[in-house]
């Protein structure tokens, strides 16, 4: 289906899907930037305040996600396949959930985030969520497919980098961390943050599927 045909299927009431997806994508990026602030904040009390902001964002995103599913049940005509809408909504929601979950673990476990692995992971998360926002915003008219494709390639590259960072820092923990509790805590934080990049890749894959079908 070409872009012109796609445009004919687009009806005013379906603008809500793009608006809601863009709202979610903005929240995804905001949370990505905020988790990076968390890991670079040396004071625990200030980190707690930032994590509280992440929690508020995550709750707001849950509300937006619910709105998308509600609109999906109400509208017979949708801008792209219902399955893709559901998959993309779920993938974006997962990104927010795991960002908040990883930040929450840092304070819950009372771990000092002044750690090479944690901070590199946070940098990658911030970069990945920026690219996800770019790709999602491109769905409205699909006029800049090259930029959307570049964004998805970057997300895939970031996910690969996150895998490498996870492996390297887990190896470093085995070699240098003698306290088993600290080892377990940091390993769980690494895992949670690496999963965020997996979820970003999942979202990018759904967007790629949409492009293949409709662009």
Secondary structure, DSSP 8 states (H G I E B T S, - for coil): --HHHHHHH--GGGHHHHHHHHHHHHHHHHHHHHHHHHHH---HHHHHHHHHHHHHHHHHHHHHHHHHHHHHHH-SS-SS-HHHHHHHHHHHHHHHHHHHHHHHHHHHTT-----HHHHHHHHHHHHHHHHHHHHHHTTTT---HHHHHHHHHHHHHHHHHHHHHHHHHHHHHHHH---HHHHHHHHHHHHHHHHHHHHHHHHHHHHHHHHHHH-
